[in-house]
Amino acid sequence: MRFVDYLMLFGGMGLVTYLPRALPLLYLSHKQLPQWLVDWLELIPVAILSALLAPTLFADSAPRNLNLGKPELLVAIPTLIFAWKTRSLGGTVLVGMLLYWLAGFIF
Amino acid sequence: MSFPSIQRNILRQGATAAWPICLGYFPIGLALGVLAQQAGLPWWAVAMMSAIVFAGSAQFICIAMLAADVSIPSIILTTFFVNLRHLLMSSALAVHLAGVSRRFLALYSYGVTDESFAVNMTRFRAGGWGRWQALTVNHLANSAWILSTTTGALVGQFVPQGAFGIDYALTGMFICLLVFQLQGRIYLLTGLLAAVISVGWYLLIPGDSYIVGSSMSAATFGYLLKRRYQRGK
């Protein structure tokens, strides 16, 4: 592919990525939101985080299968406890990495 | 040139919040760069893609599709669907950026990713977090992404796989941010429900619709439950 082809491809991808990121912010931030929408949006972060995380912990990706014995899941338990006790984001990331690294020697 | 201390403070606060994201981006970015190089993309195209698109999963899919000789319109359409979930994140962020100028928001929107969204929402809710700190987080993450993907395209094949458990950095970050979000029974229930629905959806339906589908259903269920509980009082 030539430079122009890449520019067209990435320009198109960039546009369809940017619009969903921008339109709600540009529109909703200048509106008085109804209370039900605010209440609903309050629950979106916890739902999205959980939805992003759960398949990583409980399922294989290729092919997609339920797997309750993944090292990702076993490491997640002490990592979650650490996050709960310390409430430190950086510390949790490092502890998770260390445990996952150690788990690599066992599995 | 003197640098006003208030700006230095904003930069420092932004960097403190952003470093776990940057750390997590490195292994993923390197991997993306290596795959892109193997698929025949020059390093400058990788840098260009990361700067223009800035969306990890869509970029991985794009590389796979380019390697399979899929047409440009199909790749763009797929990207659109993969990144639709940002509609939800952008809507949720609007609550904390009410009344901010559209010029700022136009720039801010560029950096709305799963990771920056999660970090900034947590900070906004905790209080003492401003839009400039949030913008700093977006752009530091973006810089780390461009740097790591380009590095991957240039020297990636020499980097050992999975060194020091760095592949777990983003998972660890999401776990901690999830814990921060659990601020009551309704949040816990919504999170558990989203996990169950997303795993089921992920196993049954191919593609990425499980993220939007399960988070919207879980939030709706949680909202209805909360309303019912409040009426019962």
Boltz contact constraints between the chains, C-beta under 6 A:
constraints:
  - contact:
      token1: [A, 6]
      token2: [B, 45]
      max_distance: 6.0
  - contact:
      token1: [A, 9]
      token2: [B, 72]
      max_distance: 6.0
  - contact:
      token1: [A, 10]
      token2: [B, 48]
      max_distance: 6.0
  - contact:
      token1: [A, 10]
      token2: [B, 49]
      max_distance: 6.0
  - contact:
      token1: [A, 10]
      token2: [B, 52]
      max_distance: 6.0
  - contact:
      token1: [A, 10]
      token2: [B, 53]
      max_distance: 6.0
  - contact:
      token1: [A, 12]
      token2: [B, 76]
      max_distance: 6.0
  - contact:
      token1: [A, 13]
      token2: [B, 53]
      max_distance: 6.0
  - contact:
      token1: [A, 13]
      token2: [B, 76]
      max_distance: 6.0
  - contact:
      token1: [A, 13]
      token2: [B, 79]
      max_distance: 6.0
  - contact:
      token1: [A, 14]
      token2: [B, 52]
      max_distance: 6.0
  - contact:
      token1: [A, 14]
      token2: [B, 53]
      max_distance: 6.0
  - contact:
      token1: [A, 16]
      token2: [B, 76]
      max_distance: 6.0
  - contact:
      token1: [A, 16]
      token2: [B, 79]
      max_distance: 6.0
  - contact:
      token1: [A, 16]
      token2: [B, 80]
      max_distance: 6.0
  - contact:
      token1: [A, 17]
      token2: [B, 53]
      max_distance: 6.0
  - contact:
      token1: [A, 17]
      token2: [B, 55]
      max_distance: 6.0
  - contact:
      token1: [A, 17]
      token2: [B, 83]
      max_distance: 6.0
  - contact:
      token1: [A, 20]
      token2: [B, 83]
      max_distance: 6.0
  - contact:
      token1: [A, 20]
      token2: [B, 84]
      max_distance: 6.0
  - contact:
      token1: [A, 20]
      token2: [B, 86]
      max_distance: 6.0
  - contact:
      token1: [A, 20]
      token2: [B, 87]
      max_distance: 6.0
  - contact:
      token1: [A, 21]
      token2: [B, 86]
      max_distance: 6.0
  - contact:
      token1: [A, 21]
      token2: [B, 90]
      max_distance: 6.0
  - contact:
      token1: [A, 21]
      token2: [B, 109]
      max_distance: 6.0
  - contact:
      token1: [A, 21]
      token2: [B, 112]
      max_distance: 6.0
  - contact:
      token1: [A, 22]
      token2: [B, 109]
      max_distance: 6.0
  - contact:
      token1: [A, 24]
      token2: [B, 87]
      max_distance: 6.0
  - contact:
      token1: [A, 24]
      token2: [B, 90]
      max_distance: 6.0
  - contact:
      token1: [A, 24]
      token2: [B, 91]
      max_distance: 6.0
  - contact:
      token1: [A, 24]
      token2: [B, 94]
      max_distance: 6.0
  - contact:
      token1: [A, 25]
      token2: [B, 90]
      max_distance: 6.0
  - contact:
      token1: [A, 25]
      token2: [B, 94]
      max_distance: 6.0
  - contact:
      token1: [A, 25]
      token2: [B, 105]
      max_distance: 6.0
  - contact:
      token1: [A, 25]
      token2: [B, 109]
      max_distance: 6.0
  - contact:
      token1: [A, 26]
      token2: [B, 102]
      max_distance: 6.0
  - contact:
      token1: [A, 26]
      token2: [B, 105]
      max_distance: 6.0
  - contact:
      token1: [A, 28]
      token2: [B, 91]
      max_distance: 6.0
  - contact:
      token1: [A, 28]
      token2: [B, 94]
      max_distance: 6.0
  - contact:
      token1: [A, 29]
      token2: [B, 94]
      max_distance: 6.0
  - contact:
      token1: [A, 29]
      token2: [B, 97]
      max_distance: 6.0
  - contact:
      token1: [A, 29]
      token2: [B, 98]
      max_distance: 6.0
  - contact:
      token1: [A, 29]
      token2: [B, 100]
      max_distance: 6.0
  - contact:
      token1: [A, 39]
      token2: [B, 223]
      max_distance: 6.0
  - contact:
      token1: [A, 40]
      token2: [B, 219]
      max_distance: 6.0
  - contact:
      token1: [A, 40]
      token2: [B, 223]
      max_distance: 6.0
  - contact:
      token1: [A, 41]
      token2: [B, 91]
      max_distance: 6.0
  - contact:
      token1: [A, 41]
      token2: [B, 92]
      max_distance: 6.0
  - contact:
      token1: [A, 41]
      token2: [B, 95]
      max_distance: 6.0
  - contact:
      token1: [A, 43]
      token2: [B, 190]
      max_distance: 6.0
  - contact:
      token1: [A, 43]
      token2: [B, 219]
      max_distance: 6.0
  - contact:
      token1: [A, 43]
      token2: [B, 222]
      max_distance: 6.0
  - contact:
      token1: [A, 43]
      token2: [B, 223]
      max_distance: 6.0
  - contact:
      token1: [A, 44]
      token2: [B, 88]
      max_distance: 6.0
  - contact:
      token1: [A, 44]
      token2: [B, 92]
      max_distance: 6.0
  - contact:
      token1: [A, 44]
      token2: [B, 219]
      max_distance: 6.0
  - contact:
      token1: [A, 45]
      token2: [B, 121]
      max_distance: 6.0
  - contact:
      token1: [A, 45]
      token2: [B, 181]
      max_distance: 6.0
  - contact:
      token1: [A, 46]
      token2: [B, 181]
      max_distance: 6.0
  - contact:
      token1: [A, 46]
      token2: [B, 187]
      max_distance: 6.0
  - contact:
      token1: [A, 46]
      token2: [B, 190]
      max_distance: 6.0
  - contact:
      token1: [A, 46]
      token2: [B, 191]
      max_distance: 6.0
  - contact:
      token1: [A, 47]
      token2: [B, 190]
      max_distance: 6.0
  - contact:
      token1: [A, 47]
      token2: [B, 194]
      max_distance: 6.0
  - contact:
      token1: [A, 47]
      token2: [B, 215]
      max_distance: 6.0
  - contact:
      token1: [A, 47]
      token2: [B, 218]
      max_distance: 6.0
  - contact:
      token1: [A, 47]
      token2: [B, 219]
      max_distance: 6.0
  - contact:
      token1: [A, 48]
      token2: [B, 215]
      max_distance: 6.0
  - contact:
      token1: [A, 49]
      token2: [B, 118]
      max_distance: 6.0
  - contact:
      token1: [A, 49]
      token2: [B, 174]
      max_distance: 6.0
  - contact:
      token1: [A, 49]
      token2: [B, 177]
      max_distance: 6.0
  - contact:
      token1: [A, 49]
      token2: [B, 178]
      max_distance: 6.0
  - contact:
      token1: [A, 50]
      token2: [B, 191]
      max_distance: 6.0
  - contact:
      token1: [A, 50]
      token2: [B, 194]
      max_distance: 6.0
  - contact:
      token1: [A, 50]
      token2: [B, 195]
      max_distance: 6.0
  - contact:
      token1: [A, 51]
      token2: [B, 194]
      max_distance: 6.0
  - contact:
      token1: [A, 51]
      token2: [B, 198]
      max_distance: 6.0
  - contact:
      token1: [A, 51]
      token2: [B, 211]
      max_distance: 6.0
  - contact:
      token1: [A, 51]
      token2: [B, 214]
      max_distance: 6.0
  - contact:
      token1: [A, 51]
      token2: [B, 215]
      max_distance: 6.0
  - contact:
      token1: [A, 53]
      token2: [B, 174]
      max_distance: 6.0
  - contact:
      token1: [A, 54]
      token2: [B, 195]
      max_distance: 6.0
  - contact:
      token1: [A, 54]
      token2: [B, 198]
      max_distance: 6.0
  - contact:
      token1: [A, 54]
      token2: [B, 199]
      max_distance: 6.0
  - contact:
      token1: [A, 55]
      token2: [B, 199]
      max_distance: 6.0
  - contact:
      token1: [A, 55]
      token2: [B, 202]
      max_distance: 6.0
  - contact:
      token1: [A, 56]
      token2: [B, 171]
      max_distance: 6.0
  - contact:
      token1: [A, 58]
      token2: [B, 199]
      max_distance: 6.0
  - contact:
      token1: [A, 59]
      token2: [B, 199]
      max_distance: 6.0
  - contact:
      token1: [A, 59]
      token2: [B, 202]
      max_distance: 6.0
  - contact:
      token1: [A, 64]
      token2: [B, 203]
      max_distance: 6.0
  - contact:
      token1: [A, 76]
      token2: [B, 175]
      max_distance: 6.0
  - contact:
      token1: [A, 79]
      token2: [B, 172]
      max_distance: 6.0
  - contact:
      token1: [A, 79]
      token2: [B, 175]
      max_distance: 6.0
  - contact:
      token1: [A, 80]
      token2: [B, 175]
      max_distance: 6.0
  - contact:
      token1: [A, 83]
      token2: [B, 175]
      max_distance: 6.0
  - contact:
      token1: [A, 83]
      token2: [B, 176]
      max_distance: 6.0
  - contact:
      token1: [A, 83]
      token2: [B, 179]
      max_distance: 6.0
  - contact:
      token1: [A, 84]
      token2: [B, 179]
      max_distance: 6.0
  - contact:
      token1: [A, 89]
      token2: [B, 20]
      max_distance: 6.0
  - contact:
      token1: [A, 89]
      token2: [B, 176]
      max_distance: 6.0
  - contact:
      token1: [A, 90]
      token2: [B, 20]
      max_distance: 6.0
  - contact:
      token1: [A, 92]
      token2: [B, 172]
      max_distance: 6.0
  - contact:
      token1: [A, 92]
      token2: [B, 176]
      max_distance: 6.0
  - contact:
      token1: [A, 93]
      token2: [B, 20]
      max_distance: 6.0
  - contact:
      token1: [A, 93]
      token2: [B, 169]
      max_distance: 6.0
  - contact:
      token1: [A, 93]
      token2: [B, 172]
      max_distance: 6.0
  - contact:
      token1: [A, 93]
      token2: [B, 173]
      max_distance: 6.0
  - contact:
      token1: [A, 96]
      token2: [B, 168]
      max_distance: 6.0
  - contact:
      token1: [A, 96]
      token2: [B, 172]
      max_distance: 6.0
  - contact:
      token1: [A, 97]
      token2: [B, 165]
      max_distance: 6.0
  - contact:
      token1: [A, 97]
      token2: [B, 166]
      max_distance: 6.0
  - contact:
      token1: [A, 97]
      token2: [B, 168]
      max_distance: 6.0
  - contact:
      token1: [A, 97]
      token2: [B, 169]
      max_distance: 6.0
  - contact:
      token1: [A, 100]
      token2: [B, 165]
      max_distance: 6.0
  - contact:
      token1: [A, 100]
      token2: [B, 168]
      max_distance: 6.0
  - contact:
      token1: [A, 101]
      token2: [B, 164]
      max_distance: 6.0
  - contact:
      token1: [A, 101]
      token2: [B, 165]
      max_distance: 6.0
